[in-house]
Amino acid sequence: MKKYSCSFCGGEISPGTGISYVRHDGVVLRFCSSKCRKNALNLGRKPRKLKWTEFYEKKG
């Protein structure tokens, strides 16, 4: 079984869990939770600006 990483936070998604979202251009976005899905799609937030993501960009 293949394990995927979350498109928003970078966390690991176990097989059989998570949410797959297919955009109109055919790109598949995989999310580990509804929290990640809502932040990415509904709220339009950038993962580099949120401390709880693995993509957080530390300044300094």
C-alpha positions as CSV (number, residue, x, y, z in Angstrom):
1,M,0.0,0.0,0.0
2,K,1.2,3.4,-0.9
3,K,1.4,6.2,1.7
4,Y,0.7,9.8,0.6
5,S,1.6,13.1,2.1
6,C,-0.9,15.9,2.7
7,S,-0.9,18.6,0.0
8,F,-1.3,21.3,2.7
9,C,0.5,20.4,5.9
10,G,2.9,17.7,4.6
11,G,1.8,15.1,7.1
12,E,1.6,11.4,6.3
13,I,-1.7,10.0,5.2
14,S,-2.4,6.3,6.1
15,P,-4.0,4.1,3.5
16,G,-7.8,4.3,3.6
17,T,-7.9,7.7,5.3
18,G,-7.9,11.3,4.1
19,I,-9.7,13.3,1.5
20,S,-8.8,13.4,-2.3
21,Y,-9.8,16.6,-4.2
22,V,-9.5,16.7,-8.0
23,R,-9.2,20.1,-9.6
24,H,-10.7,21.0,-13.0
25,D,-7.2,20.7,-14.6
26,G,-6.8,17.1,-13.3
27,V,-4.4,17.8,-10.4
28,V,-5.1,15.6,-7.4
29,L,-4.8,17.3,-4.0
30,R,-4.7,14.9,-1.0
31,F,-5.6,16.2,2.5
32,C,-5.1,14.4,5.8
33,S,-8.1,16.2,7.6
34,S,-10.9,18.6,7.0
35,K,-8.8,21.2,8.8
36,C,-6.2,21.1,6.0
37,R,-8.8,21.0,3.3
38,K,-10.7,24.0,4.6
39,N,-7.5,26.1,5.1
40,A,-6.4,25.3,1.5
41,L,-9.6,25.5,-0.5
42,N,-12.1,27.6,1.4
43,L,-9.9,30.1,3.3
44,G,-7.0,30.3,0.7
45,R,-4.3,30.2,3.3
46,K,-0.6,29.6,2.5
47,P,1.0,26.7,4.4
48,R,4.3,28.6,4.7
49,K,2.7,31.1,7.1
50,L,1.2,28.6,9.5
51,K,3.3,27.2,12.3
52,W,1.6,23.8,12.5
53,T,2.6,22.8,9.0
54,E,5.8,21.2,7.9
55,F,6.3,23.8,5.3
56,Y,6.4,26.7,7.8
57,E,9.1,29.2,6.9
58,K,11.1,30.4,9.8
59,K,12.6,33.8,9.5
60,G,15.9,34.8,10.9
